[in-house]
Every structure is written in C-alpha cells, then in structure tokens.
Amino acid sequence: MTEKTKAVGFKDMHPMQIQSLLELVHMTLNLATLTGDDEIIEDVEAYTDEMVKLFGGQGVKLEETEYNINDLGVGRSLH
C-alpha cells in the first residue's frame, strides 16, 4: 500500500508559525556566531539553510560585516 504524503511548506503555514520558525532560525544562527568557532557557524548555517529551503524559502546566508563602532572589530549580520 502506498500513500502520498503532502509536504507542508511556508505557503501552507499560518503567519505566526512562519514567524516562530524563522525566529528560531535567527536565534540559532546568533548563538552559533557567539561561539566564534567557524566550523560550528558553517554547520549551523548549512543546516538552517537546508531547512528553510525544504519549507519553500530562499535559504539562509551569513555574511561577515566589518564595522568600527568604538573599536568593536568584526561582527556578523544575518540576511
């Protein structure tokens, strides 16, 4: 017996569900960047990127941005 399983994507979700999921992605990426470990950051970026794409989104990409506010150095921003 074969059954067709319908996948749920962002277009099928309530806006509050989408917002909650994307907030979790954002928090996860922020926590990864706080480790300062490039391997962890790259892994988390790859996993969250794939998850967002599986739900029909465009994906996730972290970009390193340099800024000089009171000599804080290099930071990362989410896009």
N, C-alpha and C positions, 0 to 999 in steps of 0.2 A: 504494500500500500504506500503510495506516495502522496504527500500533501504539499501544496505550495504554501510557503511561508512568506508573508508580506513583511518586508523590512520597514521599519519606522525611520523617517528622516525628519529634518528640521521642518519641512513643509507640512508634516503631519502633526507636529507638536504644538502645544499651547505656548504663546509667547513667554509665559512665566517659566515653563520648562526649559525653553531655549536659553533664557537669561540665566537661570540657575546653573545649567550645564556649562555655559561659557564663563560664568564667574568662577566655577571650579577649575576650569582650564587656566584662567588667568592667575588664580591663586597658586595653582600647581607650578606654573612657569615662574612666578615670582619666588616661590620657595626654592626652586631649583637654582635660580640665579644667586640666591643668597648663600648657597654652598660655596660658590666660587670654583667649583670643580667642573671643568669643561666637559668631561665625559658624562657626568650626570646631566648637565644642561643639554647636551646634544641628544642624549637618550630621551629625556622628558620632552624636548621639542619634537623629536621624531614620533613618539607615541601619541602626543596630543594632536599633532598634525594629521596623523593617520585616522585618529578617532573622529576629528572634525570632518574630514573628507568622507568617512563612512556614513556620517549623518547627512551628507549632501552639501557640506560647507566648502569653502575655498581652501581651507587649510590654515596652518599656523606657521609663522616665521618670526624668529627672534632676530633683531638687528642690534648690533653693538653701536652705541652712540657716544661720542666723546663730548663732554661739556666741561666747562670750567666755572663752577659756581663755588666761590670760596675754596678753590683748590680741592674739590671733591674727587676729581680724577675721572675715571671711565665708568660709565653706567650702562645699563641695558634697558631698552624700551621694548614694549610689546606692540606689534602691529598686526 
